[in-house]
């Protein structure tokens, strides 16, 4: 780990083995890799990225990103890369394009002061000592082939298609003797529109066409995809070519030597985004009335047009729910059901699964018929219905299909993967609906062990509201002031701007804390066999710049994460109604506790959920729970050893029948946190406090939650917004405590996780305003620019409604308690 952390403190957290002690590895070695020289038996924290897009993603290509996965991994390792806009600075107009490899464009560019056809106008690089330990590039699987076809940059001359590679044709102007080899479909109308969309700052026909691919319940391929010699069509043929480049980039970047400086994971994003309606009474997502309760209807949902309008519905053209004179603004956006698929090693399927081929719910084609049992049950009317036996919007069919493909890849050593859902805050409540079958629950519990709780598009832990202080009694909102953190004003991806959503506008299952309670409730109601939502926490960027881990707020103010669409025009970054504008943030990071920096060790850590998420900074956090944890753990100096010996780490489970539980009144929980030290001339913020969040289910099946301050003080340190320098005297550099639940009931299911909160620091938009030298005492003349900033920038920088500071934080994965009557089937009474 490359942080300048107090060495003594970190050694207490994870003391290393002496050279003479080399016990067997606690994880399976599934690939050729030497043991790392920095191997640590009690594990160490590795910081990385699990959600990142390159130019291989269509939505990144349309905002002029040129970084490939090869470039992304170079950046993750600490090297400098370029950012758009890219300009032609050649003095002599000659082609300097690199030839395509394996039929995939190289997308070359140069960095200043070099001059070339695609010279980067901006550069980005990690500060010294802040490079990542691991990263995964997760380009959209749905568009891999389409993107290579439409944005192909060919330089191989041809007279006919016979001069080109398989899957390509010769693109010539009428009457020309020579042309250029391009993929089949390159000259189609849709690809032409997509290329014309480059360098446009607002929505374009090309970008809209790609989005339209997945914003439907029964997604379809572009017409040109159905052509070509390959069985799956030309888009599948090209997708396989791109997939091979993704694999090559990961292999090239992976350090298999004992130095173990960097680990690359192979991955992709499954981008499911159906447009669902809402049940009128319950706000449950639905496709048809059958998905709702008795006497309930499935209708289009929206927000009334008056300020802070109530939730409203349009059913057969009739609006209900708005006051007189107001209209119902329908939220027709897609329900974000995206998942990042992360593979353990290089043993992967020949091609990623896409939402176009295997949609959420019952699947597609004959698979849907198999689950619904009738051809008269059309997809558009409810193929995702609970009647199908697979839950509404469930990923189970996709997960089963991917598992089958993994098993076929190598029967002796089948591939392993994890499916990490992200942004349930934009799912319209559809990401984590209760399973409708035992199979649905078991598959999700097995393969979806982690959830991305924080990223550029907002936080997904929880939500509170100053406007609706009592809203926690219904809906998604909870009585926790710290849940008013990086919340988005959208309930669905690409949906309607909701100003400040009313409680009924956002279903509870849009936020992870509520989902954790639902998982325990399901386990209680089904005899303790399985918890389908036993989710550990990870963080990510979802950047479309090809720059994994670029989460620093000051840096985000200069580069953002969305190509040239965000920051080419001054003020575009601050547009509150721009989905990629003011409400975004610098994104999060994932930390995994593992013995060494290798795929097998880190992936095993993710499987056991020994992970934590941060909102972009890098504090070190440990969390243990157990009935035998000693009260003096913080003083004895072997915190980690005691934690593992007498309890379980974050992500683990405490069973009531554990030997250590006998005679114990309640479990103990040990928290240790060490501040992010920052880097030269950029000090980190001290820690304000550590909290433990508890959720539980009572005997009547009602869910509850409570937040406890367990270390530090809830007093916000001062922050000078003119310099953004943190107050190093306030707060603590480290926090440590052992806490016992004062309201523990051994008969109740419960979960506990720690939330570590930093002192206030400047939000990225404040850095932006300082860089623009906005002086709130000097408003510019109306619609005119003076001293370098605009009227709009003045309004956004000086408005009291715009947050200027944040308290960055970290969330540990939960520790679950399972009562004696609810022990998982096949599990012995003990810890896991």
N, C-alpha and C positions, 0 to 999 in steps of 0.2 A: 504494500500500500504506500502511495507516494505522498502522504501528508506529513507535514512537519509537526508531528504530535509529540507532546512530552513523552520521551522514551520510557521513563520509569512507569508512568501511569498505564501506558499501553502494554507494557510487559506484564503488569499485574493482571491485566485483562486476558492476555493470551500468552503465557510463558512458553518459550520454545523448548523442544526436546534437546537434550544434549546429544552430541554426535554418537555416543555409544548406545543410546536407546532408540531402536528402530522397530517398533511392533508392527504387526500387519496393518495394512491400510484399512480404515473404517469405511471405505467406499470401494466399489468395484471399479477396476481399471479396464475400460472397454476399448481403449485405443492405444496406439504406440506413443508413449509419453514417459519420459524419465521422471523420477521423483524430484520434486522441487527442492532446491537448497534451503528455501525459507519455510519449509514444512513446519506447521505448528499444531501439535496434538489438540490443544484446547481452542483451536480455530482463531482466525483473524478476519477483520472486515475488509472486503474487497468492494470497491465502488465501480458501478458500471451502468450501461445503457441497454434497455431491452425494447426500445421502440423508436425507430429511426428510419426515415425515408431518403432515398437517393433519386437520381434522375431516372432510375428504372421504374419509378412510380409516376403514373400519368399526371397526377395533380402537382407533383414536383416539377415535372418537365414543362408543364404549361406556365409555370412562374419562373422559367429560365434557369432553374438549377442545373448545374453540369457535373456536380460531384457524383461519381459512381460509388459502389460499395468499396472498391479499391481505395478511393480517396477518403471515404468515411473512416475506414480503419486506420489510414495514415493519420488522420486528424486525432482519432482516439488515442493513438500512441504518442501524440505530442507534436506532430508535424504541422506545418502551416498549409492551409488550403485557401482557395478563392471563393468568393461569393458574387452573385449577380448585383447589378447588371454587368454583363460581359459585352465588351465593345471591340470592334475591329480596329486594331492599331497598326496593322501592317503598313510599311512604307511601300512595299511592292506587293501587288495583288497576285500572290501565288498560293496554291493550295498547300496548307500545312497540316491537313487533317491526317490523323493516324488511321491505318486500315482497320476495318472491323475484324474482331476476333470471334470466330465461331458464329459469324453472322450477326454479331451484336456491335452497335456503334461504340467507339471508344470515348466519345464526348470530350476531346482534349481541350485544354486551355493553358494559358501561361500566367504567371504572376508578375506584377510590375517589379523591376523596370523593363522586363522583356516585352517584346511586342509580337503579337500574333493575331490570328483571325478571331480568337475568343480570349481577350485579355480581361482578367478579373479586375473590377474597379474597387473591390474591397477584399481584404484578407482577414483571416481569423486563425488564432492559435491559442492553445492553453497556456496560462502562465507556467513558469518553471515549477515543476513538482506537482502539477495538477492533472497530468494525463490520466486516463482511465485505466483500470485494471482489466476490464472486460467490456465487450460490446456485442450487440447483435443488430444487423441491418434487417429491417422488417418491411420490405417493399410490398405494396398491395399485390396479392396474387392474381386478383381479377384482371389486372391490366398489364401484366408483364409482356405478353405477346403484342397486345394492341399498341403499347407505348413504343416498343422497338420498331414496329411497323410504321407508325405515324411520324416518329421523330428520328428516323434513321438518317444518318449522315454518311452517305456513300461517296466513295472516290475511286471506285473501280469502273473503268470505262468498258463499254460493251457495244457490240453491233446488233446482238440479238440475245434472247434469254439463255441460249446455250452457252454464252460466255460467263454466265452468273452461277452462283452456288444454288444448291437445292433450296426451294422455297422463295427464290428471288426471281425477278423479271427485269427486263431492260427498259428503263424509263427514258424515252426520247421525245424531244419536241417534234411536231409534225415536219416531215421533210428532212430531218437531221440524220446524218449517217451514223453518228455515235451518240450514245446515251450513258447513263449511269446505272449500275446494278443496285436495285432497291428491293425490299421485301414485297411479296404479292399483297395488294391492298394499300400500298403507299399512296397511289394516285386516286384513291376513293374520295368521294365528297366529304365524308366525315373526317378523314385524315387531313385533307386540305384545310378544313375549318379549324382543326386542332392546331395545325402549324400557323395559321393566320392569327390565332389567339395569343401567340407569344408577344410579350412586351405590352400587352393591354393591362391596365390597372384594375379594371372591373370585370365582372362576369362576362365570359365570351361564349360564343356558340360551341367552340371546341371543348372547353372545360365543362360546360353544361351538358354536352352530349355524354361525356364520360361519367358524370355524376348520375345522369339518368339511367345508366346501366344498372345501378344497384338500388335506386330509390323506387323499387317496385316489389310487389309480393312474388311475382313470377319473373325473375330477371332473364333477359335474353342477350345473346351475343350480337355484335354488329354484323350487318349482312356480309361484309367482306371476310369475316372470320370463318364462314361456312365453306369457303372455297379452298383450293389447295390440295396437294397430294396426300398430306397426312390424314390419318383417320379422324383425328379430332379437329381438323380444319387448320387453316394457316395460322390462326392465333395461338392454338395449342402448340403447333410446331415451333413458332417463334418463342413462346413462353419457355419451352424446354431449353432452347438456346440460352435465353437470359438466365434461367435457373442454374445452368452450368457455370456461367460467369459469377453468379452469386457464391456458388460453392468454391470456385477457384479463388475468389477474393478472400473468403474466410480462411481457406487453407494457407494461402500465401501470408496472411497476417498473423497466424497462430504461432506463438513461440513454444515449440515442443522441447526446447532445451531445459536443463535444470535451472536456468535463470528465471524462467516463467514470468517474463516481463509483461506479456499481454495474452489474453485469451479471447478468441473470436468465436461466437456462436452462430450457427446457421439458423435462419428464421424467416418468417414472412408474416404478413397480416392478412387475415381472413376478414373481408370487409362487407359484412352483412348490414343492410340498411333499409329494411322494408318500411313502407309508409303505413302505419297502423292508426286506427281511430281509438276512442276511449269509451268505456262504458259510462253512461250518463250518471248513474248513482255512485259507483265505486271508483271511477277514474282508472279502472283497470284497462290496460291496452287490449285491443280486440280487432278482429277482422269482420266478425259477423255477430249477430245477436246471440248466437249459441255460445259465444265465448264469455257472455255476461251472466249474471244471476237471473233468477226468476223475475219477471215483470221489468227487467232492465233492458235497455237498448244500446246498441253499438252505434255511436254517432261521431261525426267530426267534432273535434274539440278545439276551442280557441280561447282568446282572452277578450273581454269586453273592452271597447275602445275608450271608455272614460279612464281618467288617471287611476292607477292601481285597480284596474277593473277586475271583476270576478271572473271565474272560469265560466265559459258558456259553451253551448252545444248547438250544432246544426243537424237536425234530423229530418230528412225528406224535405229540405228547403225551409223548415221552420226553425227559427232561432229561439232559444230559451236560456234564461240566466242573466240577461243584461237589464240594466235599468232603462227607463224610457229615454229615447233619443240616442242611445248607444248602439253600436253594431258589434257583431261577433267577428273578430279577426281570427280566421281559422289558422291553426298551426298545422301546416301540411308537410312539415319537414320529415326527414327520415329518422326512424328510431335507431340510434347507434347501438348495434349489436356486434361491434368489432372485437376481434380477438387476435393477439399476437401469438403465433406458434413458434416455440423455441425447441430446437432439437438438441439432444445430448451430445451427439458427435456427428461425424461425416456420413454415417449410415442413414440416409434419408430417402424418401420416395423419389421417383423419377420426375415428379412434377407436383407443385403445391395444389391443394384442393382450393377451389374458389366458390364464392357464393353464387356465381352464375351456374355452376354445375351441381352443387349440393347446398341449396338454401337452408336457412334455419327452419325449425319446425319439422315436418315430416319428410323433407327432402324434395325430390323432383321426379316427375314422370312416373314410372312404374313403382318407384319407392313410395310415392305418395299414395298410390292405389293400394299398395300392400298395407299401409297403416290405416287408411281411411276405410278400406274395404268396399268402395263403390266408385264406379266411374262417374256417377251422377253428382259427386261431391267435388266441385271445381276448385282449383287452387285459389282463384281470386276471391272466393266466397268463404274460405276458411280452411285451407289445407293445413294451417298451423293450429287448428282448433284443438281444444282439449279432447274432443271426440276421437282424435287420431291415436291416442295412447302415448303420444310424445308431446310434452308440454308446449304450450303456446310460446313461439319464438325460441324454443329450446335448441341448443347446439348439439344435441345428442347424436343425431344422424351423422352430422359432419364429423364428430369425434370418433364415432364407430368406424366410419369410412376411412378416416386417416389411420386409425389403429390397424385396420385390416391391411392397408397399403404398407404400413410399417412392417407388419409381420411377414408380408410377402417379399420385402426388400432383401432380407437375409434371415432365413428360418433359424439359423444357429445363433445369430446375434441380431435380433430384431431391433429396429430403431426405437428410441424413446423420445417422447415429447411432452411438453406442457402447453396448455392453452390458457393464456392470460387475458381475460376480458379487460377492456379499458373504457373509461368514460361512461359508466352507468348513469352519471349525472345528466347525460344527453340522450338517454335511451327511452325517455318517456315512460319509465318504469318497467320496460319490457326485458331488460337484461337478466334479471334474477327473479322471475316469477316462480312460484312454488311448483315443484315437479308434479307431473300427473301420473307417474308410474314409478315402480321400484327401480326399473331399469334406468329411467331418466335420472333418478336421484343417484344411483350407484355410478353411472358413467361420469356424471358431472363431478361427483365427489372424488373420483379417482384421477381424472385428467385435468380438472380445473382447480388447482390448489392455491393459486395466487391471483390477486386482482390488482390492476394498476390503479392506485388510489389517488394519484396526483400527476398532472401533466399540464402542458401549455393550455389546454382547453378546460382548465379549472380543476377544483378539488372534488373528490367523490366520497370523502369520509362521512360528512354530515352537513346539515344546513340549519341555520337559525335565521331569525328575521327581527330587526328592530321595528319594522312596520307592523308585524303581527306577533307580538310577544307571547300570546297564548296559543299560537298555531301548533305548538308541539302536541297538543291534545288530539289532533287529527292530522293526517297527511304525513309528509316527509320531514317536517321541521322538528327540531329537538331543542330542549331548554338548556343550551350550552352556548355561551357567548362566543367561544372560540371557534364555533362552527360557522361564524360569519367570516369566512376566509376564502378568498378567490372563488366565490360562487359566480357562475355564469347566469346571464339573463335569458337563457334559452333552455327549454325543457327537452328539446330534440335537436339533433344535428341538422343544420340548415333550416331550422324551424323559425317561428316568429319570435321577434324581440319582445320580451314580456315585461319590460321595465322592472318592476319588482313583483315576481309571481305571487299570486295568492296561494294559500295552503293547498287548495284542491287542484292547483295547476300542475303540481309535481307529485306523483305517486311515491309512497314511502320506499319502494324498491329501487328508486333512483340513487339511493345513497347506501354505502357499504355498511355503516353501523346498523341500519335497519335490516339489511340483508343477513348480517351475522345473527341477529335475533331470530329472523325467520328460519335460518338453518337449524338452530337449536329447537325451535318450536316444532319443525318437521320431525326432527329426531325424537323428541318427546312423544309426538303423536303416532310414531311408527315403531314403537318398541325399542328405541335406542339403536336400531341397526345401522343407520347411516345419516350423516349430516351432509347434505348436498352442497352447502355453502360454507364449508370449513376453509376459509380463505385467509392466506397470508398476504402481506402487503409488499408491493413493489411500486416504484415511481419511474417515470419516463419523460421524454421530451415530446415525441410525436413531431419532431422538427422535420421540415421538408427542405432543409439546406444541406443535408448530408453531413452534419456536424454533431456526432453523438456526444452527449454530456455537456453541451454548451448552455448551461443553466444559470450562469452568473447574471444577476440583475443588471449590473452596469453594462455588461457585454450585450445583453439582450436589447438594451436601449439603442444600441448601435446597429445590430444585425438582425434582430427578430429571428423567426424560424420559418418564414414562408416565402423565400425567394425575393423577387423584386416587388411583389404585390404589396408588401407591408410598408416599405420605407423609402421607395423611390421618390414619392411626393411628400414634401414636408407636411406634417399634420395627419397623414394617412394612418400613422401608427396610433394616434390618439382617438380616432373615430369610434365613438362608443357604440354605434350601430353597425360597425364593420366587424364581422364575426372574427376576423383575424387582427383586431385592433386592441383598444384599450383594455378590454376584459381578459385578454390572454395574459400569460405570465411567462417567466423564464423557463418553467418546466421543472420536473423532479428528477431524482436519481434513485437507483436501487443499490442497497448494500446487502451483501450476502456473507454470512459467517461461514467460512470454509477453512480446511486445513492448508490448502495450497491454491495457487492460481492456475488451475487446470480445468478443463471442461468437466471431467468426471467429478471432481471435488465440488465445484461451484454448482453444477446441476443437481448433485445430491443434496446440497444445502437448500436449493430451491424446492426440491421435492419434499423435504421435511419442514419447509416453510420457515427456516431460520434466516429470515430476511427482514429488512425494514426499509421503509420509503422515506425520502426526504423531499422537501419542497425546493430543493436545488442546492442547498449548502451541504457540508459534509461533517456533521457531528458524528461521534462514535457512540453507539447506544447498545447496551446489553440489558437483557431482561430474562430473569429466571423465575420459576414458580415451583413450589414444592412444600410438602408438609414438614420436611425435615431441614429446611434451610436455616442455618444458624443466624441469629440476630446480629452477630458481630462480623458478618461477611465484609462489610466496607472497611473494617479496621485491620483485618488479618493479612491482607495483602495477596491472597490467592483467590480472588473473587470468582474467576471462571472455573477453577478446579472445584471449588465448593459448590458452585451452581450446578455443574454437571453431575457431581457425586450425589447430591441430595435433592435434585429436582430435575426439571426439564427446561430447556431454553425456549425463547419465543418460537411459536409455531407448534409447540408440543401440547400434550394432553395429560391432565391429571385425572386418574380414575379413583373413585371413592374407596375401592378395595385395596389400594396400594398398601404394602406393609408399613410404610412410613406414615400413612394416614391414620392408623389405629391409635386412638387416644388423643389425636390432634384436634383441637377445637376448630381450626381453620387453616388453610394454606397460607404460606408466606410468599411474598413477591419481592424480588431484589432488583433494583434499578440502578444502573450506572450510566452516566452520560458525560462525555468529554467534548468541549466546544470545538467547532471548526476553527483552526488557528488562522486561516486565510493564507496570504502569501505576502511577499515584500511590498510594502506601501499599500497593502489592502488587508487590514486586520479583520478577522472574523468577529461576529457578535457574541458576547457572553451569553450564558444560559440564564433565563429568567426562572423557569420552574419545570419540574417533571410532574406529570399527572398519570393516574391510572384510570382508565375508562372501563367500567364494568357493565355488562349486560346480562340479564337472567330471565328465566321463564318460571313463573310461579305454578302452583298446583292447579290453578284454574285455567292454565294455558294463556295467561296474559304476559306480555313481554315488558321489561323494565330496563332502565339504564341509570347510571349515576357516574359522575366524574369526581375524583378525589385528587386534591393537590397533595403530593406526598413529599416533595423536596423543593427548595427554593421558595420564592415569594411572588405573589401575584401583584407586583407593582411595576408598571411600565417605566423603563429607564428613559431619560430625556434623549432626544435625537436632534441634532442641528441639521435642519433640512437644507441649509445653504452649503454645507460641506459634505453631508452624508457620512461623516466620520462617527463611528459608534463610540459610546461612552465606555471605555475599558474598565472604569472603576465600579460600574454598576453590574449587578448580576454575579454569576460565578463561572469560573473556567471549567468546573466539573461539579457534578451532583451525584450523590450516592445515598441510597437508603434501603432498608428492609421494611416492608409494610405488610400488615395483616388485615384482612378484610373484616371490619367490625360488624358487618351484617351478613356474614356467611351462613347459608343454610345448606347442609350436606345433601338435602333431598332435591335441590334445584340445579338444573343445568345453568352454567354460567360461562362467560368468557371475560378475559382481562387483557388489555393491551396498554402500553405506555405511550404517552404523547409528550415529547420533549420540546419545549417552546423557547426560542431565542429571544433576546432583547430586541426592541424595534430597530429596523434598518430601513433604508430607503427602498421604496418600490421602484421598479424599472422606469416607470414614467417620470418619476422625479429626477432620475439621472438624465433622462431625455430632455426635460425642461431646463436643467442646469446646463446641459451641453448646448442648447439653443439660446442660452443666456436670457431666458424670459425673466423680466423684472415686473413683479405684480404691482409695483407702484407706478408703472408707466404703460398704460394700455395703448396699443397702437390705434391709429385712426381707423375708422370703420372701413372694412374691406381693403385696407392698404397695409403693406408690410413695412415696418420700420425696424431698425436695429436687428434685422435678421429673423424676426418671428412674426407670425400672422395673428390676426384677430382670433381665429379659432384656437390656435396654440395658446394664446393668452387666456382664453376662457377655460380651456381644459387644464392648464397648469395652475391657474389661480382659483378655480372653483373649489369651494369647501365640500362639494359632493364627490369630488374625485379623490380617492385615497392616495396619499403620498408616502405612507410608511406601511410596512407589514411586519409581522412577527413570523419569521421562517421557523420551520418545525420539522420534526421527524416522528414517524409512527412505527412502532414495532409491530410485527405480526402478533396476533393474539395467542394466549394460552387458554385452553378450554378445560373446564371441569365437567366431568360426567358422573352423575350419581350412581350408586350401586345398581339400581334397577335399570339403568340405561347404558350399561357397559356395551361397547360395540361387540357384535357377534364375533366369536373366534378370538377375542382379545383376553389375555389374562388380566387379572386385577393388578394393575401397576401403572407405571408411567410409560408413555410412548413419545 
